[in-house]
Amino acid sequence: MSDQKNLIIAIILCFVIIFGFQYFVEGPKIEATQQKQSASETSASNVPTQAPAGATDASAPSIPGSTIPNSVSREESLLKAERIKINTPSLHGSISLTGARLDDLTLVKFRETIDPASPEIKLLSPAGSPHPYYAEFGWSPAPGADVKLPTAQTIWSTDGTALTVEKPLQLIWDNGEGLKFHRTISVDENYMFSVEQKIENNTGKEITLYPYGLISRHGTPETTNFYILHEGPIGVFNDTLEEIDYSDLEEGNNETFSSTGGWLGITDKFWLTALVPDQKVKIKARFSYAAQGARYQTDFLDQQGVSVPNGSTVGITNHLFAGAKVVSVLDTDEKEYGISRFDLAIDWGWFYFLTKPIYFALEFLNSWIGNLGLAIMALTVIIKLLLLPLAHKSYVSMSKMKRLQPEMVKLREQYGDDKQKLNQEMMALYKREKANPAAGCLPIMMQIPIFFALYKVLFVTLLMRHQPFFGYIKDLSAPDPTTVFNLFGLIPWTPPHVLMIGFLPLLMGLSMFLQQKLNPQPADPIQAKIFMFMPIFFTYLLASFPAGLVIYWTWNNCLSMAQQWFIMKRMGVSVSGKTEKT
């Protein structure tokens, strides 16, 4: 009877959580989105409706797919137009004078593999290459206005030879009708570009134009396909984070938002390209998809516009972040440029208030110890010590239940056919021995958010990428490269991917199996058999996980076992569940 009551309570709580989340979280979010879309649809008629779509290279027709057939190599694409080199401590690349696009960037401090001589990570690529990915800034006219404006085919002039931290790049273009467009592009020592656009008006009349910025990505990128991590279009509008999946855009669910300031872009697991408009300007932001060329685009359009009286020069400055999602860099940019919630470019998850402090603690330990694997183990010990009171209460309860198992077996044998009598005798046993079957659950539930936050930190941040441990583990962010099916390399055979089960996952599975032996066994024989297969299941599951995560999981299991064994010994309970003689 007690078990049925607990099951009913658990089901009711699940429904309360699910419907409560929908009502209090998802409902207001959907309503806010609808209001933003409604506000954007009712914008003034003299304001352009949206930023232009990113154009492709005319010589390489866009065809749906992950790459663009008829495209040429990235290197060949870069030779099609005159370019100005970008050379900073963090970035290499170039800016095309045709269109003045930022379409060629590689990350100096990050390589494709652990080999220091391997190529730098390629972030942006020009139109016409297999995977075009670029950023563009420009101007849109008021509806009905006949103004010759710079486009993706406009050839800009400059006397600059390179863009560096110390020397910005000055670009200029004259439309031949009284308007001169000036563009100054500067970059800091990390990944933030500043794009200052000015209009010099000598047309004899006042001109109003609307600045825009866009990021265009052609071809559906490969993602990690983990539910705990968002990859794709992302932005913050009116202090609210919006994350849009590639699949949602492919289904035609384009998203539009109105905001004052904010930011928007496209995020990968470790890399980010984001537009940062003037934080005091009202913008209309959009996430869209075009099937031709499988083009994903994020863009914004300044809704206030820039009015330039005749004989004057007026401009506006926007920013572009293109680089690695380094926590310290994002935090610095957020403060320096006043960017709302820019650190949310990293998917910290629901437990942000736990995840980010854990990141800083792990970063500190890594700088102090000098080995991230050992830092992970040290932080796990610290967290275990902080949660010791909760864990102690949980393990004491488990030890009591384990000590009662022989008595429980006898009761099942005696009253196996009388469920009501069995439940009555069980409750009497719990009351007599002052044991509560549920007492061990609450402390464990309270620990779950903390350990999930640590797991999240290890998975979504750059801390583990290409960091070695000891021995054959050269990269903590990659799966264990060994496998039991070739005797860990002794047999000269490379098994298929599904059979890559290395030493670390096996060690984790063994620790999970031993930990189960310390816990009270389920009363239901079917449940007991299911629990027996759990270590095997998790061994196979974690075989494809980064080695650093498997080390954390295994070490956490070992610490839990040590703590539980110590408490059981103090209470006079053996591993078998029998009471030891004193």
C-alpha positions in Angstrom: 0.0 0.0 0.0 2.8 2.3 0.9 4.6 1.6 -2.4 1.4 2.4 -4.4 0.9 5.6 -2.4 4.5 6.7 -3.2 4.0 5.9 -6.9 0.8 7.9 -7.1 2.6 10.9 -5.3 5.5 10.6 -7.7 3.2 10.6 -10.8 1.3 13.6 -9.5 4.6 15.5 -8.8 5.8 14.7 -12.4 2.6 16.1 -13.9 2.8 19.2 -11.6 6.4 19.8 -12.8 5.6 19.3 -16.5 2.5 21.4 -16.6 4.0 24.0 -14.2 7.0 24.4 -16.5 4.7 24.8 -19.5 2.5 27.3 -17.7 5.0 29.4 -15.9 8.1 29.2 -18.3 7.1 28.2 -21.8 3.8 30.0 -21.8 5.2 33.5 -21.0 8.1 32.9 -23.4 5.7 32.1 -26.3 3.5 35.0 -25.4 6.5 37.4 -25.3 7.7 36.1 -28.7 4.2 36.7 -30.2 4.2 40.2 -28.8 7.6 40.9 -30.3 6.6 39.6 -33.7 3.3 41.6 -33.5 5.3 44.7 -32.7 7.7 44.2 -35.5 4.8 43.6 -38.0 3.2 46.9 -37.1 6.4 49.0 -37.5 6.2 52.3 -39.4 5.7 52.0 -43.1 8.6 54.3 -43.9 11.1 51.8 -42.3 12.6 48.9 -44.3 11.0 45.6 -43.3 14.2 43.6 -43.1 17.9 43.4 -43.8 18.9 42.0 -47.2 19.8 38.4 -47.7 23.4 37.4 -48.0 24.3 36.9 -51.6 26.3 34.0 -53.0 29.1 34.0 -55.5 27.5 34.2 -59.0 30.1 31.7 -60.3 29.0 29.1 -57.8 25.2 28.5 -57.9 23.7 27.6 -54.6 22.2 24.1 -54.5 20.6 22.6 -51.4 22.9 20.4 -49.4 25.6 20.4 -46.8 28.0 21.9 -49.3 27.6 23.8 -52.5 28.3 21.7 -55.6 30.1 23.6 -58.3 32.0 25.4 -55.6 35.8 25.7 -55.6 38.2 25.2 -52.7 38.4 27.7 -49.9 41.9 28.7 -51.1 40.7 29.3 -54.7 37.8 31.4 -53.5 40.1 33.7 -51.6 42.0 34.5 -54.8 38.9 35.8 -56.6 39.0 39.3 -55.2 41.6 41.7 -53.8 42.0 41.3 -50.1 43.5 43.1 -47.1 45.2 40.8 -44.5 44.0 40.5 -40.9 46.9 39.7 -38.5 46.3 39.8 -34.7 47.4 37.7 -31.8 44.2 35.8 -32.0 43.1 36.0 -35.6 44.4 35.4 -39.1 42.5 36.1 -42.3 41.5 38.8 -44.7 38.8 41.2 -45.8 37.6 41.2 -49.3 37.5 44.7 -50.9 34.6 43.4 -53.0 31.6 43.9 -50.6 33.9 44.6 -47.7 32.8 41.3 -46.1 34.5 39.6 -43.2 34.6 36.2 -44.8 38.1 34.8 -44.0 39.0 34.1 -40.4 41.1 31.4 -38.7 41.7 31.2 -35.0 45.4 31.4 -34.1 45.2 29.8 -30.7 43.1 26.8 -31.6 44.1 23.9 -33.9 42.1 21.2 -35.6 43.9 18.4 -33.8 46.3 18.1 -30.8 49.3 18.4 -33.2 50.6 21.9 -32.8 51.4 21.9 -36.6 47.9 21.1 -37.6 45.8 23.8 -39.4 44.2 26.6 -37.4 40.5 26.4 -36.9 38.7 27.9 -39.9 35.8 30.0 -38.7 34.6 32.1 -41.7 34.8 31.3 -45.4 33.9 33.2 -48.6 31.0 32.7 -50.9 31.9 30.2 -53.6 33.8 27.9 -51.2 32.3 24.6 -50.0 31.0 26.0 -46.7 30.4 29.8 -47.1 30.1 31.6 -43.7 30.6 35.4 -43.5 29.5 38.6 -41.9 28.4 41.8 -43.7 27.4 45.3 -42.8 25.6 47.9 -44.9 22.8 50.3 -45.5 19.2 49.9 -46.5 17.1 52.7 -48.1 13.7 53.8 -47.0 10.9 52.2 -48.9 10.4 53.9 -52.3 13.7 55.8 -52.0 16.0 55.7 -55.1 19.5 55.7 -53.6 22.6 54.0 -55.0 24.0 52.0 -52.0 27.0 49.7 -51.6 26.2 46.0 -52.1 28.0 42.7 -51.9 29.5 43.4 -55.4 30.8 46.9 -54.5 34.5 47.4 -54.8 35.8 49.5 -52.0 39.1 51.5 -52.1 41.7 51.8 -49.4 45.3 52.8 -48.8 45.7 50.2 -46.0 47.8 47.1 -46.3 46.7 45.1 -43.3 44.2 45.2 -40.4 46.0 44.8 -37.0 45.2 45.7 -33.4 47.3 48.8 -33.7 46.1 49.9 -37.2 42.4 50.0 -38.3 41.4 49.6 -41.9 39.9 52.6 -43.7 37.6 51.9 -46.6 35.7 54.3 -48.9 33.2 54.2 -51.7 31.7 57.0 -53.8 28.3 56.3 -55.3 28.8 59.1 -57.9 25.6 60.8 -56.9 26.8 62.9 -54.0 27.2 60.2 -51.3 30.4 59.0 -50.0 30.5 55.9 -47.7 33.3 55.6 -45.2 33.9 52.4 -43.2 36.5 52.0 -40.5 37.1 48.4 -39.3 39.2 47.9 -36.1 39.8 44.8 -34.0 41.0 44.2 -30.5 43.6 41.6 -29.4 40.9 38.9 -29.1 37.8 38.5 -31.3 35.8 41.8 -31.3 35.6 43.9 -34.5 34.3 47.4 -34.4 32.7 48.6 -37.7 32.2 52.4 -37.9 30.1 53.4 -40.9 29.8 57.1 -42.0 27.9 58.8 -44.7 29.1 62.0 -46.3 26.1 63.7 -47.9 26.6 66.2 -50.8 23.3 65.5 -52.6 21.7 68.8 -51.9 19.0 67.2 -49.7 18.7 65.3 -46.4 19.1 61.5 -46.7 17.9 58.8 -44.3 19.3 55.3 -44.4 19.0 52.3 -42.1 22.1 50.3 -41.0 22.0 46.6 -41.1 24.3 43.7 -40.2 24.0 40.0 -41.2 25.7 36.7 -40.7 25.1 34.1 -43.4 26.0 30.4 -43.2 25.5 28.1 -46.2 25.1 24.4 -45.7 23.9 22.6 -42.6 26.8 22.3 -40.2 27.6 19.2 -38.2 26.6 19.4 -34.6 27.4 17.4 -31.5 23.7 16.3 -31.3 23.6 16.5 -27.5 20.4 17.6 -25.9 22.4 19.5 -23.2 24.0 21.8 -25.7 22.5 24.4 -28.1 24.2 24.9 -31.5 22.7 27.2 -34.1 21.1 30.6 -34.2 21.2 32.4 -30.9 20.5 35.9 -29.5 19.5 38.1 -26.5 16.7 40.5 -27.1 15.4 42.8 -24.3 17.5 40.7 -21.8 15.8 37.4 -22.9 17.9 34.6 -24.4 16.5 33.1 -27.6 17.9 29.8 -29.0 16.6 28.6 -32.3 17.5 25.1 -33.7 18.6 24.7 -37.3 15.7 22.2 -37.8 13.1 24.8 -36.7 14.3 27.2 -39.4 14.3 24.4 -42.0 10.7 23.8 -41.3 9.9 27.4 -42.2 9.6 28.8 -38.7 11.5 32.0 -39.3 11.8 34.1 -36.1 11.6 37.9 -35.8 12.2 40.0 -32.7 12.1 43.7 -31.8 14.7 44.9 -29.2 16.7 47.8 -28.0 20.3 46.7 -28.3 21.0 43.0 -27.6 23.0 40.7 -29.8 22.5 37.8 -32.2 24.5 35.3 -34.2 25.3 31.6 -34.8 27.0 29.5 -32.2 28.9 26.2 -32.4 30.0 24.2 -29.4 33.2 26.2 -29.0 33.0 29.0 -31.6 30.7 32.0 -32.0 29.9 34.6 -34.7 27.7 37.4 -33.3 26.4 40.8 -34.4 26.4 43.4 -31.7 24.4 46.5 -32.7 24.5 49.8 -30.9 23.0 49.0 -27.5 20.9 52.2 -27.4 19.3 51.6 -30.8 16.0 49.9 -31.5 16.4 47.0 -34.0 14.4 44.4 -35.8 16.3 41.1 -35.6 15.6 38.0 -37.7 16.6 34.3 -37.9 15.8 32.9 -41.3 16.5 30.0 -43.7 16.5 29.7 -47.5 16.4 26.2 -49.0 18.4 27.4 -52.0 22.0 26.8 -50.8 20.7 25.7 -47.4 21.4 29.2 -46.2 20.9 30.2 -42.5 21.0 33.9 -41.7 20.8 36.0 -38.7 20.5 39.8 -39.3 19.4 43.0 -37.7 18.0 46.3 -39.1 18.3 49.6 -37.3 14.7 50.8 -37.0 15.6 54.4 -36.1 17.7 55.0 -39.1 20.5 57.6 -39.6 19.5 61.0 -41.0 22.2 62.9 -42.8 21.6 66.6 -43.6 23.1 68.0 -46.8 26.8 68.9 -46.3 27.1 66.8 -43.2 28.8 63.5 -42.3 27.0 61.2 -39.9 27.6 57.6 -38.9 27.1 54.7 -36.5 29.3 52.0 -34.9 28.3 48.3 -34.6 30.4 45.3 -33.6 31.1 41.8 -34.6 32.4 39.0 -32.4 34.0 36.2 -34.4 36.1 33.7 -32.4 36.3 31.2 -29.5 33.9 31.3 -26.6 36.5 31.9 -24.0 34.7 32.8 -20.7 37.1 35.6 -19.7 36.9 37.2 -23.2 33.1 37.1 -23.3 32.8 38.5 -19.7 35.3 41.3 -20.6 33.4 42.2 -23.8 30.1 42.2 -21.9 31.4 44.9 -19.5 33.4 46.9 -22.0 30.7 47.2 -24.7 27.7 47.0 -22.4 26.4 43.9 -24.2 23.4 42.4 -22.4 24.1 38.9 -21.1 26.8 38.2 -23.6 28.2 35.3 -21.5 25.0 33.3 -22.4 26.7 32.6 -25.7 28.0 29.6 -23.6 25.2 27.2 -22.9 25.5 27.3 -19.1 22.0 25.6 -18.8 19.3 26.0 -16.1 21.8 25.8 -13.3 23.7 28.9 -14.4 24.1 30.1 -10.8 26.0 26.8 -10.1 27.6 26.1 -13.4 29.6 29.4 -13.8 31.1 29.4 -10.3 32.1 25.8 -10.8 33.8 26.8 -14.0 35.9 29.5 -12.2 36.8 27.0 -9.5 37.9 24.4 -12.0 39.9 27.0 -14.0 41.6 28.1 -10.8 42.5 24.6 -9.8 43.8 23.9 -13.3 46.1 26.9 -13.1 47.4 25.9 -9.7 47.8 22.1 -10.3 48.8 22.3 -14.0 46.8 19.3 -15.1 43.1 19.5 -15.9 42.5 15.8 -15.2 43.8 16.2 -11.7 42.0 19.5 -11.3 38.7 17.7 -12.1 39.5 15.1 -9.5 40.4 17.8 -6.9 37.2 19.7 -7.5 35.2 16.5 -7.2 36.8 15.9 -3.8 36.0 19.5 -2.7 32.4 19.2 -3.8 32.1 15.9 -1.9 33.4 17.5 1.2 31.0 20.4 0.9 28.1 18.0 0.5 29.3 15.6 3.2 26.4 16.3 5.7 23.8 15.5 3.0 25.7 12.5 1.7 26.2 11.1 5.2 22.5 11.3 5.9 21.8 9.5 2.6 24.3 6.7 3.2 23.2 6.2 6.8 19.7 5.6 5.5 21.0 3.2 2.9 23.1 1.3 5.4 20.0 0.8 7.6 18.0 -0.5 4.7 20.9 -2.9 3.7 21.1 -4.2 7.3 17.4 -4.9 7.2 17.5 -6.8 3.9 17.7 -10.3 5.5 14.6 -9.5 7.6 12.8 -8.2 4.5 13.6 -11.4 2.6 12.1 -13.5 5.5 9.0 -11.4 5.5 8.5 -11.8 1.7 9.0 -15.6 2.1 6.5 -15.7 5.0 3.8 -13.3 3.5 4.5 -13.6 -0.2 0.9 -14.3 -1.1 -0.6 -11.7 1.2 0.5 -8.3 -0.2 -1.5 -6.3 2.4 -0.1 -8.3 5.3 3.4 -8.0 3.8 3.1 -4.2 3.6 1.9 -4.0 7.2 4.8 -6.1 8.4 7.3 -4.1 6.3 6.0 -0.8 7.8 6.2 -2.3 11.3 9.8 -3.3 10.6 10.7 0.2 9.4 9.1 1.7 12.4 10.7 -0.6 14.9 14.2 -0.2 13.4 13.7 3.6 12.8 14.4 3.2 9.1 12.9 5.3 6.3 13.2 3.9 2.7 12.8 7.4 1.3 15.3 9.1 3.6 18.2 8.4 1.4 16.6 9.9 -1.7 16.2 13.6 -0.8 19.9 14.2 0.0 20.9 12.6 -3.3 18.3 14.7 -5.2 19.7 17.8 -3.7 23.2 16.9 -4.9 22.1 16.2 -8.5 22.1 19.8 -9.7 25.6 20.4 -8.5 27.1 17.3 -10.2 25.1 18.1 -13.4 26.5 21.6 -13.4 30.0 20.2 -13.1 29.3 17.8 -16.0 27.9 20.7 -18.0 31.1 22.8 -17.4 33.3 19.9 -18.6 31.2 19.4 -21.7 30.4 22.9 -23.0 33.5 25.0 -22.2 36.9 25.1 -23.8 38.7 24.0 -20.7 39.1 20.3 -21.7 39.8 20.8 -25.4 43.1 19.3 -26.4 44.2 19.1 -22.7 46.3 16.0 -21.9 46.0 13.8 -18.8 48.6 11.1 -18.3 49.8 8.2 -20.4 47.8 7.5 -23.6 45.2 10.2 -22.8 46.4 13.1 -24.9 43.1 14.9 -25.2 40.5 15.0 -22.4 37.8 16.3 -24.8 38.1 13.2 -27.0 36.8 9.7 -26.2 39.2 7.1 -24.8 41.1 5.9 -28.0 41.6 2.3 -26.8 39.3 -0.6 -27.1 39.0 -4.0 -25.3 38.1 -5.6 -28.7 41.8 -5.4 -29.9 43.2 -5.9 -26.4 43.9 -2.2 -26.0 46.1 -2.2 -29.1 48.0 -5.5 -28.7 46.1 -6.9 -31.7 46.8 -5.0 -34.9 43.2 -4.4 -35.8 41.0 -1.3 -35.7 37.4 -2.3 -34.6 34.4 -0.4 -35.9 33.3 2.7 -34.0 30.5 0.8 -32.2 33.1 -1.5 -30.6 35.4 1.3 -29.3 35.0 0.6 -25.6 38.2 1.8 -23.9 39.9 1.2 -20.6 38.4 4.3 -18.9 34.7 3.4 -19.7 35.4 -0.2 -18.5 36.8 1.2 -15.3 33.7 3.4 -14.9 31.5 0.4 -15.4 33.3 -1.6 -12.8 33.1 1.2 -10.3 29.3 1.5 -11.0 28.9 -2.3 -10.5 30.8 -2.2 -7.2 28.8 0.8 -6.0 25.6 -1.2 -6.7 26.8 -3.9 -4.4 27.0 -1.5 -1.5 23.5 -0.2 -2.1 20.3 -2.0 -0.9 19.1 -4.4 -3.5 15.6 -3.7 -5.1 12.8 -5.7 -3.6 11.4 -6.5 -7.0 13.4 -9.3 -8.7 12.8 -7.8 -12.2 14.1 -4.4 -11.0 17.1 -6.1 -9.5 17.9 -7.7 -12.9 17.5 -4.4 -14.7 19.9 -2.7 -12.2 22.4 -5.5 -13.0 22.5 -4.4 -16.6 22.9 -0.7 -15.8 26.7 -0.8 -15.5 27.0 -2.5 -18.9 24.6 0.1 -20.5 26.5 3.0 -19.1 29.9 1.5 -20.0 28.7 1.4 -23.6 27.1 4.8 -23.4 30.1 6.6 -22.0 32.5 4.9 -24.4 31.8 7.8 -26.8 32.0 10.5 -24.2 35.1 12.7 -23.7 37.7 11.1 -21.5 37.6 13.9 -19.0 33.9 13.3 -18.3 34.5 9.5 -17.9 37.4 10.3 -15.4 35.0 12.6 -13.4 32.3 10.0 -13.4 34.6 7.1 -12.3 36.3 9.2 -9.7 33.0 10.4 -8.3 31.8 6.7 -8.1 35.0 5.8 -6.2 34.7 8.6 -3.7 31.0 7.7 -3.1 31.9 4.0 -2.6 34.7 4.9 -0.1 32.3 7.2 1.9 29.5 4.6 1.8 31.8 1.8 2.9 33.2 3.9 5.8 29.6 4.7 7.0 28.6 1.0 6.7 31.6 -0.1 8.8 30.7 2.4 11.5 27.2 1.1 11.6 28.3 -2.5 11.7 26.9 -3.5 8.3 28.9 -5.7 5.9 28.8 -5.4 2.1 26.6 -8.5 2.1 24.1 -6.7 4.2 24.6 -8.8 7.4 25.2 -7.2 10.7 28.9 -7.6 11.7 29.7 -8.9 15.1 31.4 -6.4 17.4 
